[in-house]
Amino acid sequence: MEIVLNSYGAKLSINNGAFMLNNSTGSHRIPVKDVDSILVAKSAVLTSDALILAIENDIRVTLIDKGGNVMGCVWSHKYGSISTIRKGQLIFTASQDAVEWIKKVIIQKMQNQLALLLMLQVDTGKKELIVQEACNKISKLIAKVDALEGFTVREIANNLRAYEGNASKEYFRALNQFIPEKYRFKERSQHPAIDVANAMLNYGYGILYGKIENTLIRCGIDPYIGILHRDEYGRPVLSYDVIELYRVWIDYIVYSLLAQNIITEDYYSTDERGAVWLESLGRRVIIQSVNDYLAENESIKGMTRSRETHIFLYIQKFAQQLKHY
């Protein structure tokens, strides 16, 4: 399970070798063996004893801001970039193999977008022209990405970003057709969101970023050495590359919540600038929904595992490949 400290005054300490969570619902004693991770938002308290207990038991601790963005992580000193993997990672990043790798990542992202739109068409019975047009355009953009050639990622980066951006624009325009009208948005908005749908997407992506960054570190890969996302100093840019394979899971989760019409004004607030932020209830629902979805089994390439395990296995395999450079 994941312990979440996302409300003002929430506190995590220890009691007789177990975690003790105090929040608005009361006091809860949680055995260490039941905890996989700890998520800490602003205005919450994590004692040093609880932090040390987490480190000793290989429990990841992630600190996030109110938008769900990862601000930092705490992990055991035994984790970190393994020298053979790090050397291989640096060589790989500048190689032609990285070109093929990032092309596959972006193509998979577009195929995932296409698959979700087609699935929603079947599930809802909607045959909107906008959706048909978007699917056709995304299919053509997949072919364009596949046709890109270069010796380094830098040579194809501009075209790759353009194709990816165009596909995402078409995708969200079409996805909007399946969302209840009161939640529809004109375009993707980040830092900050200007509507509740984008606030939910941003927060969900933030949770997934944290999980991917932690998995990269546990597998010995340096998350600060990116492939396509390379120019953001001090940011875990490889997480931004890898997440492209799994963004569609967050999209589906947010779509499902919006389609149920369960979102009320208690879920979010709007500040004086018009920025929309999730409140404690909204954050709690997104966090729980993401964790539940990632815990569910899915068959990928003939292997049935939890979605979170699929992420780990992909990154673990990638780490082993980097050793050979």
Protein Blocks (a to p, Z undefined) as FASTA:
>chain_A
ZZddfbghiacddeehiacdddfkbccdddfklpmbdcddehiacdfklmmmmmmnopac
ddddfkopafbdcddfkbccdfklmmmmmmmmmmmklmmmmmmmmmmmmmmmmmmmmmmm
mmnopacfklmmmmmmmmmmmmmmmmpgcfbfklmmmmmmmmmmmmmmmmmmmmmmmpcf
klgcfbdcehiafbfklmmmmmmmmmmmmmmmmmmmmnopafkbcfklmmlghiafklmm
mmmmmmmmmmmmmmmmmmnopacfklpccdfkopacddfklmmmmmmmmmmmmmpccdee
hiacdfklmmmmmmmmmmmmmmmZZ
